[in-house]
Amino acid sequence: MERDRVADTLRLAERLGAETVTIPSQGRIAEDIVGFAQERNVTHVVIGKSARSRWFEVLHGSVVHDLVRRSGPISVHVVAGEGVEGEPVPRKTVRTAPPSRPESLGYFVSLVAVACALGLGLLVQPWLGHESADLIFLTAVVAVAVRFGLYPSLLAVVASSLSYNFFFLPPLYTFTIADPTNVVALFFFTLVAVLVSNLGARVRVDAVISRAQARATEALYGFSRKLAGCGTLDDVLWATAYQIALMLKLRVVVLLPEAQQLTVMVGYPPEDMLDEADLAAAKWTFDHGQAAGRGADTLPGAKRLFLPLRTGRGVIGVVGLDADKPGPLLTPDQRRLLDALMDQGALAIERVHLVADLDRARLAAATDRLRQALLTSISHDLKTPLASVLGAATTLRDLRADLGEDAKGELVSTIIDESERLNRFIANLLDMTRLESGAVAPNLALNDLSEVVGTALERAGKILVGHRVEVALAPDLPPLALDAVLMEQALFNLLDNAAKYAPVGTTVRVEGWQANARVCLQVLDEGEGIPPSDQEAIFDKFYRARKSDHVQAGTGLGLAISRGFVEAMGGRLDAGNRTDRSGAVFTLSFPTPADRRVLDTAA
């Protein structure tokens, strides 16, 4: 009960933000506390006032007094605590229950070891004398102390002292000692045996604690690595339930809030249903952040003990524990181990939730940016041609009789041009929708690249009317496996982009050649070029490069659509700047049909 109360107090301190440390000690409590305080540069130590009697402090010493004497420049504050009602004053108690089987075995083995040491001593006495017998007995005492602990080794000390006196010190076979020097020898033998047994027992305790801590640390490290590799909530929950069940030998269920109620998410062994008492205890634990159920102060009639899963943001779930053995489910050491496992599991669950929240936030931000860009684009690229069409049509309707044939033809041309511009805008939106939905399935067939280029230039004739157009295609270009419609649209978008960003009167050049197993096609203009930071970003949806503090009209979809179409046909589209003069260059490259067959066979 006392260790459980200490464990609960440490857990409460951690929830309040304190750092709790358990310091191993071999009885030098004050010295260990001062050493720890000096290592951590602690300037104040707070300790509770002792409730032990004066005789206890006389016999065993006082931690408070030793701490004050050893503290040096460290301030020690002694505070009075409030004892639990009905709790007796702590005192040393004598065990009245019969020793367990392992302890009884230790006492038996200690007597056997002393008997063996006695036989060996009698065997070597004629050659080495009785002086060597004490070393043989000490060896037996150390072996018992290291293997079975302090109390069996003390029994070995008593048995060794009596045997040494009875069989080796004259007069033999009596407990009388005639020679005073033998009295001194027996005294120091007993003293050394007691000291050696105590030291051996301490070494054994340290070794046992170190092995247990090493196993627990290794298990926790492996658990943390396992959690780090879990990417989904189900994996984290299964790993947590399995690790708790494996290390504590308990049945485990994990409950998380879902659809406004607490639901069993995982169990080990598999469990998906709880009775009403267990559900009530689990809900109380989740609502209040305290233990409930079996062995707890609240709802002790439940079959399971429920403990909260906590993070810095509060309770995020509940862990239920159950076992067939009667009595308390957990020892204080197991409770601390469980707390460590639950803390790691809770942090992993919180990490998964945070990743999901971050993904949703990114998606919402991206959706909002796209919506804003789409609204901005529609407000300009849809409204402007509509206004031109509406103005020209209204003028024709209201002033038809006053307009000459040339003016009427100009207005009709305006209506046609702006309608085509609006049609391109809508077509780009539809093409981007097809790309994002994965509905673009190229109808590949062998096509002459010069024919596709000629069709695209003819279609872009009105757009390029203010520019000089040069075409330089190698005469020996092989036919390419292309979708003529998609390729024409990709080239049209690149030519439209060149017409927007290159000044009127400059040259737009289309070049094509074969390099190794690929055919390259370039569209070059004589504009200001692409800023280095934008050479990849210009292929993003609704992105338009800013040049000379001015953004050209357009939706920002043409280049994204061109890259999507080119990649759908197995090609590649890159952007860069010309090296011979200012201007942008867009390079399309496609594998030749022979190379494409090799790639398809490898795939």
N, C-alpha and C positions, 0 to 999 in steps of 0.2 A: 504493500500500500504506500509506504514511504517513497519507494523508487518511482511508482506511478505518479505520485504527486510532484516529484522533482521533474519527471519527464513532461508532465502537463505544464509546469511552470516555465520550463525552457521553451516549449512550443509557444506559449503565450508571449514570451519575450521576443521571439522571432517574429511573430505576427505584429508586434508593436514596433518593429524596426531594429531590434537589438541583434548583435552578433553573439551567438552562444558557442562556447568552446568547452569541451570536456578534456581536462588535463590529467593524464595518467600520473599516479603518485604511488610511492612505496612507503607511505606513512609520514613523509616530510611535507605536510600540506602547506605550512606557512612558507617554507623555502621554495616550494614549487610555485606558489602564487606570486611571491616576490620576483622570482626569476622570469615568469611570464610577463609580469607588469613591466619589468625593465626591458625585455625584448620588444614589447609593443609601445614603449615610451608612455606608459600610463602614469598619471600624476595623482589620481585619487582611487582608493579602494574602499568599497562599502561592504561591510560584513555584518551578519546578524549576531545579536548577543546570544551567548551560549546559555542553554537552560539546564546544563548538566550540574551535578552536585560538586561540592568542594572536594570531596574525596576522589571523585572521578578525575578532576583536574590535577590533584596531587599525584595520583598513580599514573595517569596517561598524558598529562600535560594539557595546556590550553592553546588552541589554535589562535585565538584572538591575541593572547599575550605574546606568543611567538611572532605573530605577524607584526605587532606594534614594535617589538624589539628589532626585527630584521628589516623594517620598511625603509629606514634611512630617510631620504628626502621625499618619499611617497607619503601622502596624507592618507590616514586610515580612519574611516568613519564607522563607528559601531552603532547599529540601530537595533531597537527592540522590536521583535516580531510579535505577532498575535498567534498563539497556539490554537490548534483545532480543538474545539470543545470535546471533552471526554477523552482526549488523547493523552496517554501517560507520558511522563517525562522520559526521554530516551535514556536507556541504560543498557548495559551489556546483558544479554540473555543467554541462558544455557540451553542448548538443544536437548530436548527430551525425547524427540522422535528417534526411532532406531535408524542407524545409518543406512544409507542406500547400498546397493550391491557393489558398485565400484569402490566406495570407501571401505567396505568390509574387505574387499579383495586387496586393497592397499595395505591394510593392517596385517592381513595374512601373509602377503608377500614380504613385508618388512621383517616379520619373524623368520620366514624362510631364508631371507638374505642374511640375517644375523647368524642363523644356524650354519649356513654355508661358509660364512666368514670364520665362524668358530672352528669348523672342521678343517678349513684350509690353514688356519693359524696353528692348530694342534699338529697338522701334518708337517709344517715347515719349522716348528719350534726347535727340534733337535739340531738343525743346521743354522738357523738364524737367531735363535733365542726368542724370549717372549717380547722383546722390545719391538719386533716387527709386527706383532699381532694387532697393535693399535692402528697401524696404517691399513691393515686389511679391514678392520671394523669401520674405519673412516670411509673407505671405498664403498662399503655396503651402505653406509648412511647417505653418502652423496647420491648413489644410484637410486635409492628409494626416494630421496627428496626430489630429484629431477623428474622421476617418473610419476610419483603419486602425491607429492605436495608436502606440506609442513607437518601435519599431525601424524601421518604414518612414519615420517622420518624421525619425529621426536620419540615415538615408540621404539624405533630402531636404536636411537641414542640410549634410551634407558636399558633396553635389552643388551646392547653392546657393552655398556659400562658394567652391568652386573656380570655378564659372561667374562669380561676381561678380568674383573676382580676374582671371580670364583675359580676360573681355570688357569690363570696365568700369574697372579700375584700371590706370593707366599704369605701365610700358609695356604696351600692349595685346597680346593674343594670346600672352602669356607668363605664367608663374607668378611672375615676378620683380616685386617692389614697390620702386619707386625712392624714393617719398616716404614718410618715416617716419610721417607722419600717416595715410597710407592703411593702414599696418600696424596702427595703433591702431584705425582704423575697421573693418578686416576682423576684428580680434580681438573687438571688442565686437559686431559683427554676428553672428559665430559664437556668442558667448556668449549673446546675446539669443535667437538662433534655437534653441539647445539648451534654454534655459529655457522658451521658449514651446512648443517641441515636447513637453517633459516635462509642462507644465501642460495642454496640449491632450490629451495621452494620458491624464492622470489624469481630466480631465473626461469623456473618452470612457468610461473604465472605470467611473466613477461612474454615468454615464448608462445603460450597459449593465446594471450591477448593479441600478440603480433600476428599470429597465423589467422585468427578470426578477423582482425581488421584488414589483413591483406586479402582474404577471401571476399570480404564485403566490399572492399575498395575495387577489386578486380571485377566483381559482379556489377557494381554500380557503373564502372567505366564502360564495361561491355553494354550495359543497358543504355547509357547515354549515347554510345555510338550507334546502337540499334535505332534509338529514337531519332538521331540526326539523319538517318537514311530513310525514315518514314515520310512519305510525301502526302498521304491521305489520312483523314481522321480515323478511318477504320483500322489502318495499320498501326497507328499510335495507340488506339484503345486495346487492340489485341496484344500488342507488345507489353503494355502496362499491366493488363490483367494476367498475362502469362508469367511475367517476371515476379509479380507479387506472389502468385500461387506457387511458383517454383522455389522462391527463397524462404517463404514463411510457411509452406505446406498448409495452405488454406484454400477454401473455395472463395472465388472473387467474382463480384458483379460490379460493373461501372454504369452509372446512370447519368444522363445529361438531359438538360431541358430541350424539349422538342415539341413544337405546336402547343405551347402554353402549358405543357405538363411534363413531369419527370418520367423519362422512358429508359428502360434497360437497353443499353447500346451493345454491350458485350458481356459475356460471362465465361469464366474458366474454372471448371468444366462448363461447357455451353449451358446457358440458363437465360431464358427470356421472359419468365413469369415470376412475379412475387405476390405473396398473399397480402391481404389488406393491412395487417399489422406491420409488415416490412415496408410497404409503400408509405404508410403513415410516418414511420420512423425516418425513412429516406427523405420525405418531403420536409419534415421538421428540421432535419440536418441541413438541407439545402436552404431553407428559409432563415435559419438562425445561425448557421455556420458553426455548430457544435455537434459533438458526438451524440448519437441516440441509438437505442436498440439494446441488444444483448450486452450486459455488463456495464451499461451506461446509466446515468441517473434519470434520463428521460426515456420513457417507453421501453423499459427493460424486458417486457414480454415479447418483443420481436425476436425472430429466429436469428437474425444477423445483426452485427455491429456495423453501423454506418458512420463514416467519417467524411468530412468535406474535402473536396479538391479545391485548393486556393491558389490564386495568383495575386499580383499586385492590384488587379481590378476587382477582386472579391471572389466569392465562391462561384465556380464554373461547373461543378458537377459533384457527384457523390460516389464513394466507393463502399461497397458492402462486403463484409467478411463473415465467413461461417466455417465451422469445423465440427467434427463428430466428438471430439474430446470434451469432457465436462470442464467447468471452471473458466477462468479468464482465457481469452483467445491469445493475448499477446503478453509477453514479458516486457519490462521496460526497454531492454536492448532491442527486442523485436519491434517495439513501437517506434524507436528512433530510426531503425532501418526502414520501417514502413513509411515514416514521414519523409525520409529521403527519396524513396521510390515514388511516393505520391507527388512530391514537389517536382521531380523531373517529369513525371507524366503530365502534371498540370501545365507546366511550362511548354511541353511539346504540343498539348492540345491548344493552348493559347497561341502558339506559333502558327499552327495550322489555320486557326480562325483568323489571325492577323494577315496571313498570306491570302486567304480567301477575301478578306475585307479589302486588302490592297489591290487584288485583281479586280474586284468590283469597282473600286474607286478609279483605277486606271481606265477600265472600260467606260465608266460613266464620264470621266474627263475626256477620253477620246471621242466618245459619242457626242458630247457637248461641243467639242471643237469642230467635229465634222458638221454638226447641225448649224453652228454659227457660220462656218465657212460656206455651207450650202445656202443658207439664208442670204449671206452677203452676196454670193455669186448670183443667186436668182434675182435679188433686188436690183443688181446692176445689169447682168447679161440678159435677163428676161425683160426687165422693164425698159431698157434702152431701145432695143429693136421694136418692142411693142409700141413705144411712144413714137418712133419714126414711122412705123406702119400706120398708126392711128392718125398722125398729123398729115401724112401724105394722102391717106384715103379721105380724111375730112376736107382737105383742100380741094381734092377732085370733086367731091360732092357739092361743096358750097360755092366754088368759084369756077366750075367747069366752063361756063359761058365766057368768062373773062380771060381764060388761059389760052395761050397759043399751043400749037401742036408740040413744039419743043419742050415747053414747060410740062405739058401733060406726060410726055414720054419720060422726062426726068423724074417726075413723081412716081410713075409706074416702075421705073428702074429702082428707085429707092424702096418701094414696097417689096419688090422681088429680092433685092439684095438683103434687106433686113429680115425678110422671111427665111431666106437661106441661112442667114446667121443664126436665127432662132432655131431653125431645124438642126443645125450643127450642134447647138447647145443641148437640145433634147436628145439627139443621137449620142452625144458623149455621156449623158446621164444614163441612158439605157445600156450603153456598152460597159460602163463601170459597174452597173448592177449585174450584168451578165458575168463579168469577171469575178466579182465578189461572191456570187452564188455558185461559181464553178460550172456555169452552164456553157462556157466557151469550149466547144469540141471542134478543133480545126479539121476541115475536110482537105487533107493533104493530097496533092497531086503534083506531078512535074510541071513547072511553069517556067517560061522564059522571063528572066528578071527584067530585061529591057522592056517587055510589054507591060509588066506591072508598073514600072517606073513611068512609062509613057502615059498610062491611064491615070496615075496619081497626079502627074503634072497637068494633064488636060483638065482634070477635075478642079485643080487648084489655080486654074488660069486667072480667074477674077481676083483671087487673093494676091497673086504674084504680078498683077498688071503693072505695078510701079517698080518692079525689080527686073534686072537682067537675069536670065536663067541659063546656066551652062550645064551640059550633061557630058560626062566623060566615062563611058562604060567600056571595059576591055572587050574586045570582040570575041574572045574565046571563052566567055563565061559559060559554065555548064548549067543545064536546067536544075532548078532547085525544087525540093519537095515542100511546097508552100500552099497555104490557103490564099488564093488570089484576093478574095474580098478582105480578109483580115490584113494582109500585107499592104493592100492599097490604102486601107484606113490608117494603118500605122504610118506610112509614108506621107499621107495627106496631113496628119497631125504634125509631123515634123516640119513639113513645108509651111504649114500655117504658123507654127512657132517661129520659123525663120523670118516670115513676112512681118510678124508683129515686132520683133526685136531688132531687125536690120533696117537702117534708114532707107528711105525711098531713093531709088537710083543706084543702089548697091547691087552686088551680084550674089545670087544664091546658086551654089554649085552642087551637083550630084555626081559622085565618083563611085566607080565599082571596079574591083579587081579580085583575083584569086590568090590566096596565100596559103601554100601547103594544101591541107585538106579542108579549107574553109573559104567561103566567098564573103568578102567584105563590101559593104555599101555605106557611103558617108554622105551626109547632108551638111554643107558648110555655108555659113553666112558671114557677113562683114559687119556685124554689130559690135557691141561693147564686150561680148564674151560673157561667160558665166563666172560669178564670184567663186573662188575655190571652196568656200564653205558651203556652197549651194549645189555643187556638182552631183551630189547624190540625192539631196533633199528635193530637187526639182521633179523627181519621179514620184513624190508623195502626192496623195490626193489633195486637191484644192490648194496646193502650194504654188506660189508665183514669186519668182525672184524679183527682188527690188533693185532697180538700176537707176542711178542718177536721181535718187529720192523720188522715184515714180514707179508705180506698179502698172503694167500694161493690162488692158482689158482682157478678160478671159476667165474661164472657170477654174483653171488649174488642173484640169483632168486629162488634157490631150496627151502629155508625155507619159502619165501613169497608164493610160490606155494603150499607148504604143508599146511600152515595155511589156505589159501584160500580154498583148497579142503576139509580140515577137517571141517571148518565152514560151507561150503556148504552142508555137510552131517549132520549138527546139532551138531557137536562136538566142542571141544576146544583144542588148542595147546598152551602150555606154555613152556618157557625155564628157566633154572636155573643151579645151580652148585651142584655137589654131596657134601654130608656132611661127608661121610666116608673116602674120599680121593679126590685128584684132579680129575677133569673131569666135563664134561657137562652132563646134563640130560634134555631130551625133553619128556614132558608128554602129552599124548593124552587122552582125556576122552570123553565118549559117553554115552548118556542115554540108559538104557535098553529098550527093546521094550515096556514093560508095562508103564514105565515112559514116553516114547515118545508118547504113546497114550493119556496119561493125558495131556501132554503139547499141543498136537495137538487139543484136545477138548477145552482146555482153550483158545487157540488162535482163 
